[in-house]
Amino acid sequence: MPTTSDVVAIQRARLTSVGLGTLRAPGDDDGGAVAGVVARLGAVQSQELHSSAWGVAQRLATPATLEQVQGALADGSILRTHVLRPTWHYVVPDDLAPLMTATAPRVRKAMASTERSYGFDHSVLARRQGVVADALTDGPLTRKEIGVAIAEAEGAPLDAWHLGQLMMHAELDLIVASGPMRGKQATYRLLPEQKAWDEDAARVHLARAYVRGHGPCRAEDVAWWGTLTKTAARAAVADAGLTRHEVAGLDLWADGELPEPAPTGTARLLSVYDEFFCHDFKSWPSLTRDGMPSRWLYTGLVAVDGLIAGGWSRVLKAQTVEITVELTDEPTAAVWAALEAEAARYGTFCGLEPTLVRGAVGKGTIG
């Protein structure tokens, strides 16, 4: 059974691979800009737009701003689509086809039961996707505008569930992905024709991407992240040219040697569903001493040396952002100084003056 020091050593190595240790500067070999962060991670869970944008921005030595992340979405250097488990994720264009090829078959199977209960008609799917593609030829549209195009083509509107399911299939079939935000409204853009991938090769690509951006990790973590069977994940990891390490009785994989550990005392205010904690926690050593309130999962986690040290929430105002941290232990002066630095970086991201206080985490701005 790994000791606490073993777990901290593993987690500090993972902080490095996941981009939360020594932060990257623009111009680093693997890309310091927004798209480079996303490419390094393979994909970034992103159903909460504001929070997930921070999760990308904070991995840069000088954080990107919210506007810069939104700009990368607008120009297509990153895309937002339903992939992997599936939920919304940022991906770079080059990774979209292999990740979708690897995960879409099991996603479709998971959708089938609900679709039968709602009477989803697959016989008209290709025709409706053609209407969607034609409508997007002149540029990105909101889901509501696509619904208008469907209604005009068919003489009757689709209800919200059927329209949403149609767009999900259009994403899985690599016809559409996200376009630029239009105010607070998301849009879809038409994708160019994508390279065809063999499913086995696509799963290997997925395994390599996950381990590169999240290791050291287990094959089970690859399965969880990519909605693969454990058998398929083990085969993909074995074929991906990765390196196996036995650490404190755990069978872990890395992209070569174990990453250099993040500096001692590394403290981060993590985004909701941050990629650092996007893995299968079953049989993984505990990352908290006494458990934690579930509400922290929906505002954000405080991580110190890769362990869960608290939760945080934030309230955006006209000129300021109020950040509240709820910690499991009394912070040392060094940890509090690191959290103050994180709060300052979050202020840079928001373009607001930050304040940092201790207290019970309540409702905050996440989306």
VENDAPE-V315175 format. One record per helix or strand of 3 or more residues. SS is the DSSP state (helix for helix, strand for strand). FROM is the first residue (numbers start at 1). LEN is the number of residues. Records with the same first field share a line. If there is no record, write none. Layout:
# VENDAPE-V315175
SS=FROM-LEN ; FROM-LEN
This chain:
# VENDAPE-V315175
helix=4-14 ; 34-8 ; 49-9 ; 66-10 ; 93-26 ; 122-15 ; 143-12 ; 160-13 ; 199-16 ; 219-8 ; 230-10 ; 275-3 ; 294-5 ; 333-18
strand=79-5 ; 87-5 ; 176-3 ; 187-4 ; 243-5 ; 250-5 ; 267-3 ; 301-4 ; 307-10 ; 320-8 ; 353-6
